[in-house]
Amino acid sequence: MSLRHYETMVIVKPTLTDEEKEAIIENIKKVISEFKGEVVAVDNIGVRELAYPIEKFERGHYYIIYYKAPAEAVIELERQLRYNEEVLRFMTVKYETKKDIKRWEEMAKNV
């Protein structure tokens, strides 16, 4: 079971309280750690305009989570995000080449 480098961007509803947003991020960290993964950094980008309305929301609160985890962790994480009604969108990127991993490490360090 090898750990791979991932980045998951999550957009949550802007109407959530800070506690509700924090609970979503904590749940993401919990899922990753359950699979022996490691969250390296969480970038709270804040509320931004969406490219198009999603569920009548024109804005969303963006987070980017940088982590190392096995593939099973990503499958479970995406399953849980898909069924969370507070999450508008999410996207996971896997970094594979040495050049990509180096860039990932720089981005995670600068959070």
ZAMARGU-4260 file (C-alpha; in steps of 0.2 Angstrom, whole numbers, plus 5000, padded with zeros to 4 digits):
<rodrens>
0) 5000/5000/5000 | 5009/5015/4994 | 5005/5033/4998 | 5002/5044/4983 | 5001/5063/4982
5) 4984/5071/4980 | 4975/5088/4981 | 4956/5089/4983 | 4947/5105/4980 | 4931/5106/4989
10) 4917/5120/4987 | 4905/5121/5001 | 4889/5132/5003 | 4893/5149/5008 | 4878/5150/5020
15) 4886/5137/5032 | 4893/5143/5049 | 4911/5142/5052 | 4908/5127/5064 | 4899/5118/5050
20) 4913/5121/5037 | 4926/5116/5050 | 4916/5100/5053 | 4917/5096/5034 | 4936/5098/5034
25) 4938/5088/5050 | 4928/5074/5042 | 4939/5074/5027 | 4955/5073/5038 | 4947/5059/5048
30) 4944/5049/5032 | 4961/5051/5026 | 4969/5046/5043 | 4958/5031/5044 | 4967/5024/5028
35) 4984/5028/5036 | 4985/5044/5025 | 4993/5061/5030 | 4985/5078/5028 | 5000/5090/5024
40) 4991/5106/5022 | 4973/5114/5021 | 4972/5130/5011 | 4956/5140/5015 | 4954/5151/5000
45) 4938/5159/5006 | 4922/5163/4997 | 4923/5166/4978 | 4911/5168/4964 | 4906/5152/4955
50) 4908/5151/4936 | 4890/5146/4935 | 4876/5145/4948 | 4875/5128/4957 | 4859/5124/4967
55) 4855/5143/4965 | 4871/5148/4974 | 4882/5160/4964 | 4896/5160/4977 | 4905/5146/4986
60) 4918/5143/5000 | 4934/5135/4993 | 4946/5124/5002 | 4961/5114/4994 | 4967/5099/5004
65) 4985/5093/5001 | 4988/5075/5007 | 4997/5058/5004 | 4986/5043/5005 | 4982/5026/4997
70) 4970/5025/4983 | 4956/5018/4994 | 4956/5033/5004 | 4952/5044/4989 | 4938/5032/4984
75) 4930/5033/5001 | 4933/5052/5003 | 4924/5055/4986 | 4910/5044/4991 | 4907/5054/5007
80) 4908/5070/4998 | 4896/5065/4984 | 4883/5062/4997 | 4886/5077/5008 | 4872/5090/5003
85) 4883/5104/5010 | 4896/5101/4997 | 4893/5110/4980 | 4907/5102/4970 | 4924/5093/4973
90) 4938/5088/4962 | 4953/5077/4966 | 4970/5078/4957 | 4983/5064/4958 | 5002/5070/4956
95) 5012/5056/4949 | 5028/5062/4940 | 5043/5068/4950 | 5041/5086/4943 | 5022/5086/4948
100) 5026/5079/4966 | 5040/5093/4968 | 5027/5106/4963 | 5014/5098/4975 | 5027/5100/4989
105) 5030/5118/4985 | 5011/5122/4985 | 5008/5113/5001 | 5023/5121/5009 | 5016/5139/5004
110) 4999/5136/5012
</rodrens>
